[in-house]
């Protein structure tokens, strides 16, 4: 697991969270820049998942593979589901859904790094 990638995806998730929070507070619907930010975040999460699964397969560390894999898979699924829901929501609360999804992703990335570092 690469700590730099975990930090980068965590910070990007926080940036998307802040942007979605600002859009929600202003009563705006989801727009292209916010979706592009979510897509870039998802790309980083996919790279992190591939690297994480490879690292899990070759590591000799005492890492709970089921928990680690669960966090990897969940982190990859939350943003697309939140973005899909946000696009379908015609009110300003679509950005609120993306806000929750991005904040959840940031927390998942932090927890993923903790599981990798401490072994469970």
Secondary structure, DSSP 8 states (H G I E B T S, - for coil): --HHHHHHHHHHHHHHHHHHHHHHHTT----HHHHHHHHHHHHHHHHHHHHHHHHHHH--S---HHHHHHHHHHHHHHHHHHHHHHHH--STHHHHHHHHHHHHHHHHHHHHHHHHHH--
